[in-house]
Amino acid sequence: MASEESFGVLVHHRGSIKRKTRSGVKFTDKDPLCIVVKPTTSYDDLVRSVLMKLGLEGAKRDTVKYDCFTIGSDEDLQVMFLCRRQFPEVRGSNRNATTEAAAAGSSSRPAVASSSVPVYEPAVEAVASPSFAVDLNDGVGDVVGSVDILPNALQGVPPVGVGDGVLGDVEEDDVEPDMIEDDSGDEVGATEAALVVGGSSSGTQQYPPHFSSLDLDAMRQEGVSGHSVGFGARDAEGTAGLTEFQVGQQFQDKDEALLSVKTYSIRRGVQYKVVESDHRRYVGKCSEFGNGCTWLIRLSLRKRKGIWEVKRYNGPHTCLATSISSDHRSLDYHVISAFVMPMVRADASVSIKVLLNATAAHFGFRPTYRRVWMAKQKAIALVYGDWDESYNELPRWVLGVQMTMPGTVAILRTSPVRVSGQVDESQAFFHRLFWTFPPLIQAFRHCKPLVSIDGTHLYGKYGGTLLIAIAQDGNSNILPVAFALVEGENAESWSFFLSHLRQHVTPQPGLLVISDRHNGIKAALEAPDGGWLPPSAYRAFCIRHVAANFALTFKGKDARRLLVNAAYAKTEVEFDYWFDILRSEDPAMCEWANRIDYSLWTQHRDDGRRFGHMTTNISECVNSILKGVRNLPVCSLVKATYGRLAELFVRKGREAEAQMGTGQQFSQYLVKCIEANLKNSRCFTVTLYDRDNSEFTVAETTPTGSFSLGTYRVSLASRTCDCGYFQALHFPCQHALACCAYSRVTWSSYVHSVYQISSVFRVYQMGFTPPIPEGFWPPYNGPTVIPDPAKRRAREGRPRSTRIRTNMDEADPNRPKRCGLCRQPGHTRRSCPQLGGPSHTGGQ
């Protein structure tokens, strides 16, 4: 007899879990096991007892499986930590650990608490925008229609501020196609699985923090954590798992049932066809039914319980595949979407090639690129909201963010929808959106007086371009200060972005704008009323783009390196040195470079406005701060900028505050530079030439660099040195430091104020406000905003790449071409001998 501290545990090892009952979770197992558990019972003892009851002691098994465990109270949290302490081998998760104790022939996942099997796709809840702690989403109406032009609908008035930024352009992302009809031969009954659960581009929960790095653990998952990957799923040892359906087996909905049937078919390597499929029943037969195979499955909806149940099952298959194919028609984008869901949640920017290879490795079949792309878009829509509805949520987000942070600038432009030549006032096309936040406007006042601008393409169902302006603080941290979503890079879109940037963020005189040589930027900056003409502002080219253009005409890495070295030269003497070498290689190279004004691409002619910055920083910005946002629906994208920047301001603000607390006067970047310069300045010979201790000559006893003049003139009064570093970087070079030491004056008075730690702290001093819940947002009574159909990616074939290819993107001409179906060389998909095989016959 059990002691008072012992208690009985019911172990449900077959049947299914009913989650949608009035009493909560209900187990359908009519014959559970009963095991007595004591406080001293270990985990291994529990597993051993379960296996003994089932007669499976000593059977090969997985140590740990996962199942859903909802956390809704403090007590649930205590249970979670108790499980973590008892099972230290289980990694931190929001799912409850269960043991697998498979009974022979069971069609459900046997465990301490089991659910109906196979369960492949989870009910994914819509979640809030990345880094948003509170839901800022609104499912404001559905989106459909044709469209045209509307005057500017919304315009926020921010406080007058200043700003500037730096950014770059190198993009190495996979080009992602459009959402089109699938090529996998889906049956009529295969609907958009579970789209109802993700209805809008934001929801009620916070996104997982996956924008900073790729979660490699998530990419190694065999499916969605807590859900089986379907019939025949292989376990860690590669052995087959649950194999056959059972009459009476239940599924939460039709989508779950279809995923299980398809997964079963894929794992078996056989084909089946759909005989009947509607909202009440689903019947499938083997494609060889009547030719020696009797496999058949019939599922029906139980209306009272709202679940689907296996009513009839003839199995297993008795046929064999007569041909080998690299693809399987049941491996459609619905199945793939459920499999890649954890990878997409871990990193929305994960490439299609990575997902395709993971899918092929998991299922043993290689789907088409487009099918995997469609699966990724569906997964993104389930996690971040519907692509079309996301556009209609923008107006309410504009109102909500302006209420959250008064002074936020959010300017939405739409264009009218025309139906039969008449303007439809109930709808409007999304055209452009400019936005920035008060902390960014305030931050730019304390950044370096330069701004870098560039654009990067959006990936997803609809095309477009994200324009970004980036600044840099005195500690070399990049900071995006303004954004715009536009139709593409042209004179009109750049004028829209730069005019609002100048008006709301960067009104300071004498700013430097670093950009590429795009004609649209040139036209916008040279507009008479734009405010970007000298002396109000100056322009400079990104040397990375100049070198890329140079490489289109002149091949060879050495010539490109010489051009870049000449551009980075801080003195005219050094510039001439590199330019003469370039001229000796080919005079035409120098003629090409001479067509561009030296002040636009060389450092020695910029009058110190660059602060040493020769390139834009958009690639660094996108990868470090805005990772993955280009793959999201538009409303989630703009919300992500708010959340990510809020996180950035907290981190960098704390760092600067901690440095101030230790008594530091300058940023860490400057301190490192000064320390390096001081090390080299100890072996110089200094000669004073005036009694005011301002004019010197410095002789190097040992050359300190690859290019040395030997003797340098230094003027502390004018803050110049013949080496060019003093005037280019705005802090003392090694020669100036030697002069300061000789005159016994402090070098700190010759450092630009932007490098002071107090200036760096002021950049991040104004924090972001926690977002106001969606229910408190002002109502939006304007027309429904819908995406422009012209911006949707091509519906057939793999869409054309939006990336501008360079000589580095050329494919290997000697690489053999392979068939898209069997992946073998020597023929194409159209002439593949596998097409005639019987495994390709029959509908599904």
N, C-alpha and C positions, 0 to 999 in steps of 0.2 A: 504494500500500500504506500502510495506516495506521501511524503511528508507535507507539512503545512506550507512550506516554501516552494514546493513543486507545483507545476500546473500543466494541463494538457494542451497540446498544440495540434490543430487540425491542418493536415498537409493536403492541399488540393493538387493532385498530380495529373489530372486529366480534365476534360470539360473545357470551360471557357470562363472569362471574366465579363460580366455585364456591368458596364460603368454608368449607363444612363438609366438607373432605377431610382425610385423615390427614396430608397434607403441608402443610396450611394452605390458602393461596389457590391456585387452579388456573384457568388461562385455557383456554376451549374453542375459541378461535380457531385454526383449522388453517393459516391463511395469514397469519401476522404480517409486518409490515414490518420490515426490518432497516436501521438507520441508524447511521452511524459518528459518534460524538460525541467532541470534543476538549475539553480543559480550557478552551480559549478560546471554545467554542461558547456563544452567548448563547441566551436563551429564545426570542427572535424567530427566530433561526436554526433552532432545533429545530422550532418550529411550521411554519416555511416548508418545512423538509425533509419533514415529515409530509404537508403539503398537496401538495407536489410529487409524492411517491410515490403519493398517492391521485388525482392529477390534478385537484385542487381548488384550485390556487393562484389567489389573487385572489377566492375565494368569500367571501361575507359570513359572518362567524362571531363568536361571543362570544369575548372575550379570555380569560376565566377561568371555569372550572367547578370544582366541588368533588367529591371522592370521599372515602371512608372511609380513614383512616390510623390504625391502632392504635398507641398509644404504650405500650410494655411494657418499655423498657429505657433506659439512659442514651444508647445509640447512637441510639435513635429520637428522643430529645429533640434531639440534635445535628442529625439530619436535618431536624427541624422548623425549627430556627433557621437552618440552611443555606438552606432554602426561603424563609424569611422575608427573609434577606439578598439572595437572588437575585431574588426577586419582591416588591419593596417595595410594589407597587400592591395586593398581596393583603393584606387586613386580617387581623389575628391570628385564628387559628381552629385547631380541633383536627382539621381535615380537610385532606387533601393537594390542592394545586392541580393541575388537569389541563386540557389544552386540548381543545377540541371540533374534531374533524376528521371531519365527517359524510360518510359514503359514501352515495351515492344508493341509496335503497331499504333501507338497513340498519335493522334493528329493534332494535338494541342501541345503547347510548349510546357513540358512538365517542370515544375519548380515549386518552391515553397508557396509561391503565389503565382498562378499561371494566368495567361490571357489567351484568347482564341488564336489559333494558328492557321495559316501563317499571317502575321501582321507585318506588312512591309512599309507602308507609308504612314507616318505619324500625323496626327491632327495638329498641324503647325499653327500656333497662335500668331496673329498679327502683332508686331511689336513696334515700339516707338522708334523714332528716328535715331540713328547712331549717336551715342553719347548723350541722348536726351534722357533725363531721369524721369520726366513726366511726359505723358502723351500729348503731342501737339498735332495729332491727326484729326482730320474731319472727313468723313465720307460724304462729301457734299455732292450728291447727285451722281448719276451715271454719265458716261461720256460716249457720245456717238455723234456722227453728223458730218456734214461738209462745212466749209468755212471761209471767212475772209477778214475784214479789218475793223477794228474798234479803236477809238481814241484811247489814250492812256487811262487805264481804269483806276489805278491806285498810285498814290505818290506820298511817301512819308517825308516829313521835314525833320532833319536831324540837326543837332547843334553844329555850328561851324567848327571845323577841325582842320587838321593838317595831316598829310600822310605821304607815304612813299614806299616803294617796295622793290624787290629784286626777284626775278625768276628766270627759268630756263625752259628748254623745249625737247630735250631728247626723250623720245618715247620708244619703249621696247616692248609694248604690250601686244598680245595676240589680237588680231583683228577679229571681231566677233560679228557673225551674220545676223540676219533678221528673223523674226518669228513668222514662219510660213506653214503651209500644210506639210504634215510629216510625210516622209517617204517610206515609212515602215509598214504600210498596209494595215492601219488600225481598223478594228471592227467598228461598226456603227455605234455600238453601245459604249465605246471608250470615250467618255466625256472628259472635260477638263477636270481632272481629279482634284477634289478638295479645294477648288478655288474659293469656295464660300468661306473658308476659314481665314482667308487673308485679305478680306475685302478692301482695305485701303492701305495707303503707303505708310501709314503709321498706325499704331494700335495702343495697347494698354501696358506694354511692358518694355523694358529697356533692352537694346540690342546687346549681344555679347561683345566684349571689348576686343574685337578681332581686327581693327583697322591698323594697328601698329605693326603686326607681323603675322605671317602665315602659321596657322596651328598645324604642325606636322602630325601631331597625335590624332587630330580629327581626320586628317587625310588618310590615316592608316585604318580607320574604322571600317568594318565590313558593312555597315549600314547605319541607320539612325539608332543612336544609343537607346537601349530600352525596348527595341522592337526587333523581332526576328526578321531576317532578310528573305523570308519566304520558304516554300517547300524546297527541300534539297539543299538548303544553305550549308556551306561547308564550315566546319568549326576550325579552331586554331590548328588542329592536327591535319586538316585537309580531308577528314572523313565526312561522309554525308550525314546530315542532320535529319530532321523530320521529312518523311518521304511521301506519304500518301494522305489524301483527304479521307474524311470519315463522314458518314451520314449523320446529320445532327450538328455538325460543326458550324459555328456561328461567326459572323463578321459584323462589324459595326455599321458598315454601309457597303454599297455596291463597289465603290472605288477600291476599298480594301479587299474585297473578294476578287475583283479583276486582277489586281496586282499579284495576289497569291496564285491565281490560275496561270497568269503569264510567267511568273517566276518559276513555277513548277515546270511549265513547258520548256523554258530556257534551260533549266538545270538538267532536264531529261534529254535535251537536244532533239526534241521532236516538235512537230507542228500540229496545230489543231485549228479547227474552223468554227465560227460562231453560227449556230443554227437558229437561235432566237435570242434577242436582246431587247428588253424594254425596261420600263420603270418598275416592273413587278417580277420579272424572271430573267434568267440568263442560262442558256444551254450551249454547251460546247462539245464537239466531237473530234476525235482524232482525224486528221486529214486522210488517214488510211482506213477509216471506219468502213467495215464491209469487206475489206481486203485482208482480213486476218487479224485486225485489231478491233477490240470492242470498247476502247476507252471512251467514256462519256461522263459528263458532270452536269447536274442540273441544280441551280441555286434559285431560291425564291425569297421574296420579301415577306416577312411576318409583320403584318400591319400593326397589330396590337403592341408589339415590342419595338417596332421600327428597326429591326435587325434583319440581316440576310443569313440564310441557313442552307446548308447542303441537304437537298431532298433526295437526290439519287446520285450514286457514284459507282461506276464500273471502272475498276482500275486494278493494277497499274497497266501501262501500255505494254502491248505484246509485240509491237512493231519495232523495227530498227531503222535508223537513218541510213539511207542508201547513198548519200553524197555528203561531202564535207563542205561547209560554207563558213566564211569568216563572220557572217552576220546572221541574225535570227529575227524573224518578223515580229515575234512577241516582245522583243527588246525595243519597245517604242519609247518615246521621250517621257511618258508618264512613269514607267518603271525606272528609267535612268534618273529622272528627277528625284524620286524617292531615295535612290542610292546616293546621289551626289549632294543631297541636302546638307549633311554635316560639313562637307567641304566648303560649300557656298556660305554657310553661316560662319565658318571660321575665317573665310577670306573671300569677300565678294569679287575680288579681282583675280581669283584663281583662273588660270588660262584654260581654254577649251582643250588644248592638247593634254594637259595634266588630267582633266576630268575624263577625256576619252581613253587615255591609257589606263587609268584606274578602273574604269568601267570594263574595259577589255580584260584586264587582269582578274577582275572579280567574277564576271559572268562567263568568260571563256569565248565570247564573241565580240567582234569589233564593229560597233555601230558607225554610221556616217558622222562626219564633222557637224553637219547641220542638225542632225537629230540630238547630238549632245548639246549643241548651242541652244536649241529649243528647250531642252531639259533644264539647262542652267537658267534661262529666262523665266521658266515656270517656277523654279526654286526661289529665285529672287523675288518674284511676284508674291509667292506664299509668305516669304519672310518680311519683305519690305512694302508690300502692297501692290495693287494692280497698276500697270504701266499707264493706262489711259486715265484712270481716276486720279492718279497722282497730279496731273495737270490741273484738275478742278479743285484740288486742295490748296493750290498755291495762293489764291486770293485770301482765304481764311488764315493761312499761315502768315501772310503779310500783316493782316490786322492783328493777329495774335502776338507776333514778335514785336510789333510796334507798341503793343500794350505792355508786354513783358519788359522791354527796355526802351523807354521814351527816348527819342533821338535816333532810333534806328532808321536808316535809309533803305527803303525797299520800293523800287519803281518798276511796276509791271506794265508792259505794253502788249496789247492784243491787236488782232486784225479781224475784220468782219467776216462772217460766214455768209456766203451767197448761195441761195437755193433758187434755181430757175431764174437767175438774174436779179432776185430780190434779196435784200439783206435780212438775215434771220437774227433778230435782236435777242433771241433767247440763248444764242450761242456765240462764242467768239474763239478764234484761233489764238493759241499762245504764240507770241512773237519774240519778246525779249524780257529779261528780268535783270535788273541791277540791284545789288544789295551790299550793305556793309553795316557794321555795328558800332555803337559809341566807343567801346574800349579800343577798337582799331583806329578810329579817328583820333582819339586821344594819344594812342601809342605812337603814331607816326610823328608827332611833334617832337619826340625824343629819339627818333631813329636817325640814321645817316640820311643826308638830304639827297637821296636818289631813290628812284622807283623803277622796278623792272617789270615789264609787261609781256605777256605771251598768251597763247591759247592752246588748249588741248582738247582732243576730240572726245565725245561721249560714246560709250559703248552700250548697246542695249537695243530695245525694240525700235526706238526713234533716234535719229541722228541729231547732231547739234555740236556746238563748241562751248567749252567753259573758258572764259577769259578771266585771267587772274592778274592782280597787281601785288607785288611782293616787296616788302621793305626788309631792312636788316638792322638789328640793334648793335650796340657797341661791343657785344660779346660774340659777334658773328652768328647769331641766331636768326634764321630767316622767319619772316612773319607775313602771311598773306593779309592784305588790308582791304581788298575790295574784290568783288566777283561779279560776273555777268554770264547769264545763259543766253546765247544768241544762235541764230540759224547757221552761222559760219563766219569765217574771217573775210570781211569785205570792208570797203570804206565806210558804209553806213553803220555796220555793227561796231566797228572800232570808234567811230565818232560818238555813237551812243555811250559806249563804255568810258572813253577818255573825257568826254564832256562832264559826265557825272563824277568821275574820279577827281577831276580838277575842281569841280564846284564843291564837293562834299568832303573830300579826304585830303587832297594835296594842294591847297591854295598858296603855299609858300613860294616866294620868288626865287629864281635861280636854281631850280631843281634840275637834276639830270634824269633823263628817261633812257633806260637801256632796253633795246628790243632787237628783233631781227630786221631784215630788210624788206618786209612785206609792204607792198604798195598801198594796202589799206591803212596801215599804221602811218605811212608817210603822208597820205592825203589827210588823215585826221589831225596829225601833229602840225601840218602846215596850213590848216584852215585859219583864216585871219581872225575869226572870233573864237577860236578854241582855247586861247590862253597858253599855248605851248610854244610860242615862238620866242627866240632870244630877244631880250635878256630875261624874260620871265621864266623860260625853261630852255634846256639844251638837250640834244639827242646824241646817243652813242649806240654803236652796233655791238651786238654780242659776237665776240671773236669766234665762238664755236660755229655760229651760222656762217660767218664770213669764210672760215676755213672749209666748211662743207661746200659752199658755193665754189670756192677755189678748186677743190678736189674734183668737181664735175668737169673742169676744163683741163686741169693738169694732174695727171696720175702720179702716184708715188708718195709714200709717207714722208720721205725726207724733205721734199719741197714743202709739204704742208707744215711740217715741224718748223722749218725755217721761217715761214710766214707768221706762225704763232709766236715764235721767239721774238721776231721783229715787233709784233704788236704789243707784247708784254714789256718791251724795253722801256725803262723809265727815263732814259736820257737820249738825246739825239745822236750822240756818239755811238752808243750801243745799238740804236736802231740802224744806223748806217752800216755798222759792222755786220749785222745779220742780213741786211738788205743787199749788201755787196756780194755776200755768199750766194744769196738767192739769184742775183743777176748773173753770176758766173754759171749757175746751173742752166738758166734759160732767161734771156732778157725779156721774153714775152710775159713771164711771170710778174716781173716788176711793172711792166706796162699795164697788166690787168689790175694790180694793186693800186697803181697810181690813179686809176679812174675813180677811186673812192677817196673822198676828202680825208686826210690824215687825222683830223680832229674827231672823226667818227669811229675810227677803229684802232688807233694807236694810243698807248698810255702816256707817252711823253708829250702829246699835244692836247691832253684833256684838261690842263690847268688844275689838276688835282680833284676834279669833280667825281671821278670814279671811286675814290677811296680804295683803289686797288682791285675793284671788281670788274672783270673783263667779260663775264658771261651772265646770262640770265639763269635763274635758279628754279625754274618751274618743275623740272624733274625731281629735284631734291624736295621741293615743297609737296608735290603730289605723293611721293613715296614716303615721306616722313610724317606729314601732317594730314593729308587728305587721301590716304591710301584707300583705294577701293571705291571712292565716291563716284567715279566716272561710270561705274557699272550699275548704278542704282537708278530707280525712278526719280524724276526731277524733284519731287517734294522731299523725298528722303535725302536727296543730295544736298538741298539747301539747308535742311535741318542738321545734316551731318556737319556742315561748316560751323554752325553755332556750337554744337556739342564738342567738336574737336578743338575749336579755339578756346572754349571755356576750360577744357582740360590743359591746353598749352599754357594759358595765362596762370593757372594755378601752379603748375610745375615750375615754370621759369620765374614767376614771382617769388616763390618760396626760395629758389636757389639764390636769387639776387638779394633777398632779405637776409638770408643766412650769411652771405658774404659781407653784407653791410654790418651785421651783428658782430663779426669778428674784427671789425675795424679796417677792412680793406678799402682802398680809395679808388682802385681801378678794376676793370673787368679782368677775368682770368685770361682772356685772349690777349689783352695788352700786356699783362704781366709776363706771359710766356715770351712774347715778342721782345720785350725790354730785356729779359734775362738772357735771351740768345744774343742780342746786340751787345750787352755788357760784356759777355764772354769774349767777343771779338775785339772790343774796344781797348783792351788792356795793353796791347802791344803797338799802339799808334804813337807817332810823334806829332805833338800839337804845337803850333806857332800862333801867337796872338798878334793881330795887326791893328788894333785900336784900343784906346784906354777904356772904352765902355764895355769891354768884354763881350763883343757881339760878332766880330769878324775874325775868322781863323783859317788856317790851312792845316790839313791833317794828312800826314804821310803814312802809308801802310808799310810796315817793315816786312810783312808777309801778305801776299794777296789773299783776300778773304772770299773770293768768289771766282766763277768761271770767267768773268769779264771784270777787269780791274784797270783803273786809270793810274793807280799808284799814289797820286796826290789829289786831294779834294779841297775845294773851298766850301766853308761852312759859314752861314750867317744866321746866328740865333735871333737877331732882330727881325729878319724877314722870314725865318723858318724855312730856309732852303739849304740844299747841299748838292754838290755836283753829281752825287750818286743818284739823285732823283727820289730816293725813298722818303725823305723828310717831307717834301711837298706833296708826294703822291698818297702817302698813308696817313699823314697828319699826326704823326708822333715821331719823336727823335730817332734817327737812324744810329748806327754804331759810331759814325763819325761825330754826330752831334752830341752823343753821350760822352765821348772822349773830351769834347770841348767843355761840356758842363762840368765834368770832373776836374779838368784843368783850371777852370775859373771858380770852382767851389760854389756853383749855383745848382739848385735843384732842377732836375729835368722835368718834373711834373707840371711846371708852368707852361711847358711847350707841347702839352698833349691836348688834343681836341676834346671838348667837353662831352662828346658823345661816348667816349670811352670810360667816363667816370661811372663807378658802380651805382651811384645815385641816379644817373640818367638811365641806366639799364633797368633799375627798379621802377622808375616812373613809366617806362614802357608798359609794364604789366601791372601797374598800381591799380588801375580801374578794372575791377573784375566783372564777370558776367553775372546776370541775375538768373536764378532758377526759373525755368519756363513756367508760365501760368498754365494750369490745366485747360484742356480744350473746351471744357464746358463753360468756362468763363470768358471765352473769346467773343469779340463783337460779331454779330451776324453779318454775313455777306449776302447782299441782295442783287448783285450784278448778274450778268449772263454766265452761263456755264462755260468754263474754259476747257477747250478740248485741244488735243495735239493736231498739228497740221499733217494731213495724210501724206503730203509730199515729202515729209521728213522720215516717213517710215522706211525701214530698210527693204530691199528687194524681196519679193515674196518667193522667188524661185532662184535656185542656184546659190552659190556662196557669194555674198555681197563683195563688191570691190573694196579693197582696203582704203581707209581714210588716211593712212599714214603716207607721208611723202618719202619714198624710198631713195636711198643714197647708194653709193658704190659699196658700202659695207653690207647691203642687203641682197647682193647678187647671189643667186643659188648656184650650186656646183653643177656645171653643165655635164659633167661625167657621171652624175648620179643616175642610176637606171630607174626608169618609170615602172611603177607597179600597178597591178589591177586593184581597183577600189573595193572589190568584193572579196577576193581570196588573198590579196596582198602578194601575189606571185608575179615575177617579171615576165615579159614576153607577150602580154596581151592586155587589153583594156577591160573595163567592167562590162561594156556592151557585148564583147565577144568572149566573155568568160565561159569556159565549158561547164561551170557549175550551174549556170542559169537553166540548163535543160534538165537538171536533176529533179526527182519527184519531191524532194524536200521543199521545193519552191512552189509547189502547186497547192491549190486550196485556199479559200479565203479564211479570214480570221475574224 
